[in-house]
Amino acid sequence: MDKGVEAAARVPADAGAERKRRVHGMLKLYYGLNEEGKAADQPESLDPCDINGPHFDPEVYLNKLRRECSLGELMDQESCMVKQIRSLDSDMQTLVYENYNKFISATDTIRKMKNDFKKMEDEMDCLSANMAAITEFSACISGTLQDQHTQITKLSGVHTLLRKLQFLFELPARLNKCLELQAYAQAVSSHRRARCVLQQYSHLPSFKGIQDDCHAIMDKLAQELRQKFRDGGSSAKDLSECVELLLQLDEPAEELCDKFLSHARSRLEMDLQGLEAEIRPFPSTPVESEAPGGPARKPSSAVAAGSPTDNSPKTSALPSPSSKTDILEFIDRGCNEFVSSLCLVITSYQELFINHAQTGELASKNIPQMANGKLHAFVDDLAARYFSLVERRMQEEKGVGDNSLLVRALDRFHRRLQAVAKLLPGSSVPNQGTEIVIRAATERVKQYLAALQSFYMDSLTDVRQALAAPRLAVAGASVAAGGALLGGPASGRDAPTSLPELLSSLSASILNQIKSVLASVHLFTAKDITFSNKPYFKGEFCSQGVRESLVVSFIKFVCQSSRQFCESAGDKGGSTPPALLLLLSRLCLDYETSTISYILTLTDEQFLVQHHSPVTAVTTLCAEAREAAQKLLNHYVKVQGLIISQMLRKSVETRDWVNTIEPRNVRAVMKRVVEDTTSIDVQVGLLYEEGVRKAHSSDSSKRTFSVYSSSRQQARYAASYTPSAPMDTNLLSNIHKLFSERIDIFSSVEFNKVSVMTGIIKISLKTFLECVRLRTFGRYGLQQIQVDCHYLQMYLWRFVSDENLVHFLLDEIVGSTAHRCLDPAPMEQSVIEVICERG
């Protein structure tokens, strides 16, 4: 309903607006106006029948209508004209009604204007009469004074000349008076006013005497000004006035600049000598002889899990060994003494020689440009010496315990140099200072990297010591090494008790150390540090300095140093404990799966790293860590396999297999092989998952010589074992090998327990096989090998991924033994089983 009312109200309003536009349109059409209200430039119509034209003739128009139109058309035309006339009358009345107030106001305005113009005309007539009277009086006065004007002008000139002469004759006395009152500026001004006149009339004796007196007085004044300038004890305003007066007395500007800078240099060099005294008495050789990171090889912020509190002294609590004051005090002294004095010298020099407005002859000597060049050379020379001292002091900051003093010192150093940049635009001093800040930050990053590397190597040393302690039992005996990770005393009670705990402790201590280092380095990018937000520092420092030079370099160092343990040349590789190889392989694998990504993400988030410059991708580092883990694990398999192989080789080489007695039990070395294999299986299982095995047969533990095809075949042909028979048995054995699956002994292992154990057992049994092929056996030697192989088969099949692999290798061993046997008579299977069960 409300909408209907609004619509009804809107219709009359719209209709009224439309009607008003139509009325105005008709009026414009009537008066010949366009949309802008101006008369349209249209040619006048000469047609007498054009009812809107100026030459309209009613009679002609009416006669035309009567001739051309019928009665009905005439009636229609008449009604149309009547409607138009009524409409025009109505529109005219509407316009009059709407503009009635305007008409009344316009009438009043016109009446008022008539009155105002009449009053203005009266005032203009009065002004014209006054101006005529003034002109008449002025002409009368000029005529009266015309005769005396020339005489007055002449007398005025004589008076001026006499005043000048009086000034010249009184000038020496005036100058002496100014000299007594130390009104040097007034004396110089008076002399400059008279100098040209005295020079022009110096040929006259009277003027020559005045000139000589004035020169003597001004020489004395100049001498006093020079002495005052050399003393330098006056205020800046007095000194500025002194220099300006000397310049006005034609003193060489270059000489004044040199004297000012020489005096300032002596004071600034005293400040530099004071700073150098802070460095010189303490040689830096003791610091250079230490390893990177100084005595704090492991900052106290990183504590291994389960390790005792580190009671060793901290580097941050000790003063720098090569300086009496810390770095912040040194920089404060340099800024408060040298930099502040240098800024005062620059300000004073600029006020005296550069910014001071030069007038007259001085403006043409181009003094500011000359003075500015000398100032730049002066500042650059002294700043270079100051920067050299600062860098020498920075190099003494070897400790990585407390980073806040260095960052605050660099911030203060950078902040104070910005004042020099504002006072002396175009100077290279701020840029050189910025380079020192960047070099100091980069050097500190290198020190932290060296400290991390040292910490990592020391941690590995502690781990090796822990592994060298009483051996880990089958279930993981205790290893006293936890406290050693941070240099604390080793305690069996508080130390990690198994390889997983040792790995967790090592990984946690390294990660905590990295976090501690990142927290220390993050001080360089704090919001309240002036240089931290500068684009020339933050982007490059965070990306290349922290991420690449520190974090990425340390990760690469971990991978490279871990791979070095795989070097088997000399004693280096042989002395590495196998458990350390296994632990490092798991550490590198953990780095590949999660730690590297976590560390780099933490670094990028903490330092807001923007990869404008090329950086090392996470995938590249993960691939390097995985490669290191693979190499370590392969080497672990090789080392453990060689240890067992060594026992088997000695057991074969040191026994007389031809004259041995009939076997009654399993040899002790075979029991030792099974025990060591079981111990290795437990050790690997502490760090790696089980892995995938092929399905075992139900009688795996009871399979014996029934699977040894070679020995079965040789036993079958034992009756025909004659000198001509070996060719047949060799051929039969070779044919059997052709149809057997090839076994790659030294293939790369996977990251699981089954694969590792399979690789170790393959190496061990392959060594056993090769040793057997080099020996000659008797009947009982063959039977002893049968018993040993059956015992190995009873236990080793549990550790490998495919039991057929163990069966095949043991079958090869028995077959090769039978082939090398002088009297191949195999032992009964039941007897073998009894001996093995009893053993």
LOFI-66479 format. One line per 2 residues: number of its first residue (from 0); their letters; for each residue x, y, z negated of C-alpha. Coordinates in steps of 0.5 Angstrom, whole numbers, plus 500, padded with zeros to 3 digits. Example, Ala and Ser with C-alpha at 12.3 -4.5 7.8 and 13.67 -1.06 7.14 Angstrom:
# LOFI-66479
0) AS) 525 491 484; 527 498 486
# end
This chain:
# LOFI-66479
0) MD) 500 500 500; 506 505 498
2) KG) 509 503 505; 502 505 509
4) VE) 502 512 505; 509 513 507
6) AA) 508 511 514; 502 516 514
8) AR) 506 522 511; 511 520 516
10) VP) 507 521 522; 504 528 521
12) AD) 511 530 520; 514 527 526
14) AG) 508 530 530; 510 537 527
16) AE) 517 536 529; 516 534 536
18) RK) 511 540 537; 516 545 535
20) RR) 521 542 540; 516 542 545
22) VH) 514 550 544; 522 552 543
24) GM) 523 548 550; 517 552 553
26) LK) 520 558 551; 527 557 553
28) LY) 524 555 560; 520 561 560
30) YG) 526 566 558; 531 562 563
32) LN) 535 559 557; 539 553 557
34) EE) 541 548 551; 546 553 548
36) GK) 541 559 548; 545 562 554
38) AA) 541 565 560; 542 559 566
40) DQ) 546 561 572; 540 559 577
42) PE) 539 563 583; 533 568 583
44) SL) 527 565 586; 524 569 592
46) DP) 518 565 593; 511 569 591
48) CD) 508 563 590; 513 561 584
50) IN) 508 562 578; 515 562 574
52) GP) 519 567 579; 520 574 578
54) HF) 517 575 585; 510 572 584
56) DP) 504 575 587; 497 573 585
58) EV) 493 574 591; 498 570 596
60) YL) 498 564 590; 490 564 590
62) NK) 490 565 598; 494 559 598
64) LR) 490 555 593; 484 556 597
66) RE) 487 554 604; 490 548 601
68) CS) 486 545 596; 479 542 596
70) LG) 474 545 591; 475 539 586
72) EL) 482 540 586; 481 548 585
74) MD) 477 546 579; 482 542 576
76) QE) 488 547 577; 484 552 574
78) SC) 483 547 568; 490 546 567
80) MV) 492 553 567; 487 555 562
82) KQ) 490 549 558; 497 552 559
84) IR) 495 559 557; 491 557 551
86) SL) 497 553 549; 502 559 550
88) DS) 498 563 546; 498 558 541
90) DM) 505 557 541; 506 565 541
92) QT) 502 565 535; 505 560 531
94) LV) 512 563 533; 510 570 530
96) YE) 507 566 524; 513 562 522
98) NY) 518 568 524; 514 574 520
100) NK) 519 575 514; 524 575 519
102) FI) 521 581 523; 520 585 517
104) SA) 527 584 514; 530 586 521
106) TD) 525 592 521; 528 594 514
108) TI) 535 593 516; 534 597 522
110) RK) 531 603 518; 537 602 513
112) MK) 542 602 518; 540 609 521
114) ND) 540 612 514; 547 610 513
116) FK) 550 612 520; 547 619 519
118) KM) 551 619 512; 557 617 515
120) ED) 557 622 521; 557 628 515
122) EM) 563 625 512; 567 624 518
124) DC) 565 632 520; 568 634 513
126) LS) 574 629 514; 576 633 521
128) AN) 575 640 518; 580 638 512
130) MA) 585 635 517; 585 641 521
132) AI) 586 646 515; 592 641 513
134) TE) 595 642 520; 595 649 520
136) FS) 598 650 513; 604 645 515
138) AC) 605 649 521; 606 656 517
140) IS) 611 653 512; 615 650 518
142) GT) 616 657 521; 617 660 514
144) LQ) 623 655 512; 626 655 519
146) DQ) 632 660 518; 634 657 512
148) HT) 634 649 514; 641 649 518
150) QI) 644 653 512; 642 648 507
152) TK) 644 642 511; 651 645 511
154) LS) 651 646 504; 649 639 502
156) GV) 655 636 507; 660 640 503
158) HT) 657 637 496; 657 630 499
160) LL) 665 631 501; 667 634 494
162) RK) 664 629 490; 668 624 495
164) LQ) 674 627 494; 673 628 486
166) FL) 672 620 486; 678 619 490
168) FE) 682 624 485; 679 621 479
170) LP) 680 613 481; 687 612 478
172) AR) 684 614 471; 678 610 472
174) LN) 681 604 474; 686 604 468
176) KC) 680 605 464; 676 599 467
178) LE) 683 595 465; 683 597 458
180) LQ) 675 595 457; 676 589 461
182) AY) 671 591 466; 674 588 472
184) AQ) 668 587 476; 667 595 476
186) AV) 675 596 477; 675 592 484
188) SS) 668 595 486; 671 602 485
190) HR) 677 600 489; 674 597 495
192) RA) 670 603 496; 676 607 496
194) RC) 681 603 500; 679 604 507
196) VL) 679 612 506; 686 612 502
198) QQ) 688 607 508; 686 612 513
200) YS) 689 618 510; 695 615 507
202) HL) 699 620 511; 697 625 507
204) PS) 702 626 501; 696 627 496
206) FK) 692 621 498; 699 617 499
208) GI) 700 618 491; 693 616 489
210) QD) 694 610 494; 700 608 490
212) DC) 697 609 483; 691 604 485
214) HA) 696 599 488; 700 598 482
216) IM) 694 598 477; 690 593 482
218) DK) 696 589 482; 696 589 474
220) LA) 689 587 474; 690 581 479
222) QE) 696 578 474; 691 578 469
224) LR) 685 575 473; 690 570 475
226) QK) 692 568 468; 685 568 466
228) FR) 684 563 471; 690 559 469
230) DG) 688 558 462; 681 556 464
232) GS) 678 557 457; 673 562 459
234) SA) 666 560 460; 663 558 467
236) KD) 660 564 469; 667 568 467
238) LS) 671 563 471; 666 564 477
240) EC) 667 572 476; 674 571 476
242) VE) 675 567 482; 670 572 486
244) LL) 674 578 484; 681 574 486
246) LQ) 678 573 493; 676 580 493
248) LD) 683 582 492; 685 578 498
250) EP) 688 572 494; 688 566 498
252) AE) 682 561 497; 686 555 499
254) EL) 691 557 493; 685 558 488
256) CD) 682 551 490; 689 548 489
258) KF) 690 551 482; 683 549 480
260) LS) 684 542 482; 691 541 479
262) HA) 688 544 472; 682 539 472
264) RS) 687 533 475; 691 534 469
266) RL) 685 533 464; 682 528 468
268) EM) 689 524 468; 689 524 460
270) DL) 682 521 460; 685 515 465
272) QG) 691 514 461; 686 513 455
274) LE) 682 508 459; 689 504 461
276) AE) 691 504 454; 685 499 453
278) IR) 688 494 458; 695 495 458
280) PF) 697 492 451; 694 486 452
282) PS) 697 481 458; 692 477 461
284) TP) 696 471 462; 693 467 456
286) VE) 686 468 460; 688 466 466
288) SE) 691 459 464; 685 457 461
290) AP) 680 453 465; 674 457 468
292) GG) 669 458 463; 674 459 457
294) PA) 673 456 451; 666 455 452
296) RK) 666 449 456; 659 448 454
298) PS) 654 454 452; 650 452 446
300) SA) 644 454 449; 644 447 452
302) VA) 643 441 447; 642 434 449
304) AG) 636 430 447; 638 427 441
306) SP) 645 430 440; 647 433 433
308) TD) 648 441 433; 654 443 436
310) NS) 658 446 430; 664 448 435
312) PK) 666 456 435; 662 460 441
314) TS) 665 464 446; 660 470 445
316) AL) 662 471 437; 669 472 439
318) PS) 672 479 442; 675 479 449
320) PS) 682 476 448; 685 481 452
322) SK) 682 488 450; 681 492 443
324) TD) 674 494 445; 668 490 449
326) IL) 666 491 456; 661 496 454
328) EF) 665 500 449; 670 501 455
330) ID) 665 503 460; 662 508 455
332) RG) 668 511 454; 670 511 461
334) CN) 663 514 463; 663 519 457
336) EF) 670 522 458; 672 521 465
338) VS) 665 521 469; 662 526 465
340) SL) 669 531 466; 669 529 473
342) CL) 661 531 474; 663 538 470
344) VI) 669 539 475; 665 538 481
346) TS) 659 543 478; 664 548 476
348) YQ) 668 548 483; 662 548 487
350) EL) 659 554 483; 666 557 484
352) FI) 668 556 492; 662 552 495
354) NH) 655 555 493; 657 562 491
356) AQ) 654 567 496; 660 570 500
358) TG) 659 577 503; 663 582 507
360) EL) 670 579 509; 669 573 505
362) AS) 663 570 509; 668 570 515
364) KN) 673 566 512; 669 559 512
366) IP) 671 558 505; 666 553 503
368) QM) 668 548 508; 675 548 506
370) AN) 673 547 499; 669 542 500
372) GK) 674 538 504; 679 539 498
374) LH) 674 537 493; 672 530 497
376) AF) 679 528 497; 680 530 490
378) VD) 674 526 487; 676 520 492
380) DL) 683 520 489; 681 520 482
382) AA) 675 515 483; 680 510 486
384) RY) 684 510 480; 678 509 475
386) FS) 675 504 479; 682 500 479
388) LV) 682 500 471; 674 498 471
390) ER) 676 492 476; 682 490 472
392) RM) 677 490 465; 672 486 469
394) QE) 677 481 471; 678 480 463
396) EK) 671 478 462; 672 470 463
398) GV) 667 468 457; 660 466 459
400) GD) 657 466 452; 654 473 452
402) NS) 652 476 459; 648 482 456
404) LL) 654 486 454; 657 486 461
406) VR) 650 487 465; 649 493 460
408) AL) 656 496 462; 655 495 469
410) DR) 648 498 469; 651 504 465
412) FH) 657 504 470; 652 504 476
414) RR) 647 509 473; 652 515 471
416) LQ) 655 514 478; 649 516 481
418) AV) 650 523 478; 656 524 482
420) AK) 652 522 488; 647 527 487
422) LL) 652 533 485; 657 531 491
424) PG) 652 528 497; 656 524 502
426) SS) 662 522 497; 664 515 498
428) VP) 664 514 490; 657 511 489
430) NQ) 658 506 495; 665 504 492
432) GT) 662 503 485; 656 499 488
434) EI) 661 494 491; 664 494 484
436) VI) 658 492 481; 656 487 486
438) RA) 663 484 486; 662 483 478
440) AT) 656 480 479; 658 475 484
442) ER) 664 474 480; 660 472 474
444) VK) 656 467 478; 662 464 480
446) QY) 664 463 473; 658 460 471
448) LA) 658 455 477; 665 453 474
450) AL) 663 453 467; 657 448 470
452) QS) 662 444 473; 666 443 467
454) FY) 660 442 463; 658 436 468
456) MD) 665 433 468; 666 433 461
458) SL) 659 430 460; 661 424 465
460) TD) 667 423 460; 663 423 454
462) VR) 659 418 458; 665 414 460
464) QA) 667 414 453; 660 411 450
466) LA) 660 406 455; 667 404 453
468) AP) 665 403 446; 662 396 444
470) RL) 659 393 450; 651 394 451
472) AV) 648 388 449; 643 384 454
474) AG) 637 388 451; 641 394 451
476) AS) 646 395 445; 647 402 441
478) VA) 652 406 445; 655 412 440
480) AG) 655 418 446; 650 422 444
482) GA) 653 427 440; 659 427 445
484) LL) 655 430 450; 656 437 447
486) GG) 662 436 444; 660 434 437
488) PA) 662 428 433; 659 422 436
490) SG) 654 418 431; 652 411 433
492) RD) 646 413 429; 644 419 433
494) AP) 647 417 439; 643 414 445
496) TS) 642 406 444; 641 404 451
498) LP) 642 406 459; 635 410 459
500) EL) 636 414 453; 644 416 456
502) LS) 641 417 463; 635 422 459
504) SL) 640 425 455; 645 427 461
506) SA) 640 429 465; 636 433 460
508) SI) 643 436 458; 645 438 465
510) LN) 638 441 466; 638 445 460
512) QI) 645 448 462; 642 450 468
514) KS) 636 453 465; 641 457 460
516) VL) 645 459 466; 639 462 470
518) AS) 637 466 464; 643 469 463
520) VH) 644 471 470; 637 473 470
522) LF) 639 479 466; 642 482 472
524) TA) 635 483 475; 631 485 469
526) KD) 627 491 471; 630 496 466
528) IT) 637 495 470; 638 501 475
530) FS) 641 497 480; 637 490 480
532) NK) 631 493 484; 636 496 490
534) PY) 635 492 496; 643 492 497
536) FK) 643 488 491; 637 484 489
538) GE) 636 481 496; 643 478 497
540) FC) 644 477 490; 638 473 489
542) SQ) 639 469 495; 646 468 497
544) GV) 649 469 490; 644 465 485
546) RE) 641 460 489; 646 458 494
548) SL) 653 460 490; 650 457 484
550) VV) 644 453 484; 646 449 491
552) SF) 653 449 490; 652 446 483
554) IK) 647 441 486; 652 439 492
556) FV) 658 439 487; 654 433 483
558) CQ) 653 429 489; 660 430 491
560) SS) 663 428 485; 659 422 484
562) RQ) 661 420 491; 668 420 489
564) FC) 667 415 484; 666 410 490
566) ES) 673 411 492; 676 404 491
568) AG) 683 406 493; 688 405 488
570) DK) 686 405 480; 681 411 481
572) GG) 675 406 484; 677 400 480
574) ST) 677 404 473; 670 407 474
576) PP) 665 403 469; 660 399 473
578) AL) 655 402 468; 657 409 470
580) LL) 656 408 477; 649 405 476
582) LL) 647 411 471; 650 416 477
584) SR) 646 413 482; 639 413 478
586) LC) 641 420 476; 642 422 484
588) LD) 636 419 486; 632 422 480
590) YE) 635 429 483; 632 427 490
592) TS) 625 425 488; 624 431 483
594) TI) 630 435 480; 632 438 486
596) SY) 625 441 488; 624 443 481
598) IL) 631 447 480; 630 451 486
600) TL) 623 452 485; 624 455 478
602) TD) 630 459 481; 626 462 487
604) EQ) 620 464 482; 625 466 477
606) FL) 629 471 481; 623 472 487
608) VQ) 628 470 492; 626 472 499
610) HH) 629 468 504; 631 473 509
612) SP) 638 470 510; 639 463 512
614) VT) 639 458 506; 640 451 504
616) AV) 633 447 505; 631 443 499
618) TT) 630 437 504; 638 438 506
620) LC) 640 437 499; 635 431 497
622) AE) 638 428 503; 645 429 500
624) AR) 643 426 493; 639 420 496
626) EA) 646 419 500; 650 419 494
628) AQ) 645 415 490; 645 410 496
630) KL) 653 410 496; 653 409 488
632) LN) 649 403 488; 652 400 494
634) HY) 659 401 490; 656 398 484
636) VK) 653 392 487; 660 391 490
638) VQ) 664 392 484; 659 387 480
640) GL) 660 382 485; 667 383 486
642) II) 668 382 478; 664 375 478
644) SQ) 667 373 485; 674 374 481
646) ML) 672 369 476; 669 364 481
648) RK) 676 365 485; 680 364 479
650) SV) 676 358 477; 677 354 484
652) ET) 684 356 485; 687 354 478
654) RD) 684 347 478; 687 341 482
656) WV) 681 338 485; 684 332 488
658) NT) 686 329 481; 680 331 477
660) IE) 677 327 472; 669 325 473
662) PR) 665 330 471; 661 330 465
664) NV) 659 337 464; 658 344 467
666) RA) 664 348 468; 664 354 463
668) VM) 666 359 468; 659 357 471
670) KR) 656 358 465; 659 365 464
672) VV) 657 367 471; 650 366 469
674) ED) 651 370 463; 654 375 466
676) TT) 649 375 472; 643 375 467
678) SI) 647 381 463; 647 385 470
680) DV) 640 384 471; 638 387 464
682) QV) 642 393 465; 639 394 472
684) GL) 632 393 470; 633 399 465
686) LY) 634 404 470; 631 401 476
688) EE) 624 398 478; 623 390 479
690) GV) 622 390 487; 618 385 491
692) RK) 620 378 491; 618 373 496
694) AH) 613 367 493; 617 362 490
696) SS) 615 355 491; 613 351 485
698) DS) 619 346 484; 624 352 485
700) SK) 628 350 479; 628 343 480
702) RT) 631 343 488; 637 340 488
704) FS) 641 336 494; 635 335 497
706) VY) 636 342 500; 643 341 502
708) SS) 642 338 509; 650 338 510
710) SR) 652 334 505; 646 330 506
712) QQ) 648 329 513; 656 328 511
714) AR) 654 323 506; 650 319 511
716) YA) 656 319 516; 661 318 510
718) AS) 662 310 512; 665 313 519
720) YT) 669 318 516; 675 317 520
722) PS) 680 321 523; 676 322 529
724) AP) 669 323 525; 671 330 523
726) MD) 669 333 530; 662 330 530
728) TN) 661 333 523; 664 340 525
730) LL) 659 340 531; 653 338 526
732) SN) 655 343 521; 656 348 527
734) IH) 649 346 530; 646 347 523
736) KL) 648 354 522; 646 356 529
738) FS) 639 355 527; 640 358 520
740) ER) 638 365 519; 644 370 519
742) ID) 646 373 512; 649 380 511
744) IF) 653 380 505; 655 387 505
746) SS) 648 390 507; 646 396 504
748) VE) 641 395 498; 634 398 496
750) FN) 633 402 490; 630 396 486
752) KV) 633 391 481; 631 385 486
754) SV) 635 388 492; 641 390 487
756) MT) 641 383 484; 641 379 491
758) GI) 647 383 493; 651 381 487
760) IK) 649 374 488; 651 374 495
762) IS) 658 377 494; 659 372 489
764) LK) 657 366 492; 660 368 499
766) TF) 667 368 495; 665 362 492
768) LE) 664 359 499; 670 362 502
770) CV) 675 359 496; 672 352 497
772) RL) 674 352 504; 681 353 503
774) RT) 682 347 498; 682 340 498
776) FG) 678 336 494; 677 329 491
778) RY) 671 325 490; 670 327 483
780) GL) 672 334 485; 666 334 490
782) QQ) 662 331 484; 664 337 480
784) IQ) 662 342 485; 655 338 486
786) VD) 654 339 478; 656 347 478
788) CH) 652 348 484; 646 345 481
790) YL) 647 349 475; 647 355 479
792) QM) 641 354 483; 637 352 476
794) YL) 638 360 474; 640 364 480
796) WR) 634 363 484; 630 368 479
798) FV) 634 374 480; 634 374 488
800) SD) 628 376 493; 628 370 497
802) EN) 630 363 493; 632 360 500
804) LV) 638 365 500; 641 362 494
806) HF) 639 355 497; 642 356 503
808) LL) 649 359 500; 649 353 495
810) DE) 648 348 501; 654 351 505
812) IV) 658 351 499; 657 343 498
814) GS) 657 342 505; 664 345 506
816) TA) 666 341 500; 664 335 503
818) HR) 668 337 509; 674 338 505
820) CL) 673 332 501; 678 326 502
822) DP) 673 321 499; 666 324 500
824) AP) 662 320 495; 656 324 492
826) ME) 654 324 485; 647 321 484
828) QS) 641 326 483; 639 324 477
830) VI) 646 324 474; 647 331 476
832) EV) 640 333 473; 642 330 466
834) IC) 649 333 466; 646 340 468
836) ER) 640 339 463; 645 337 457
838) G) 650 343 459
# end
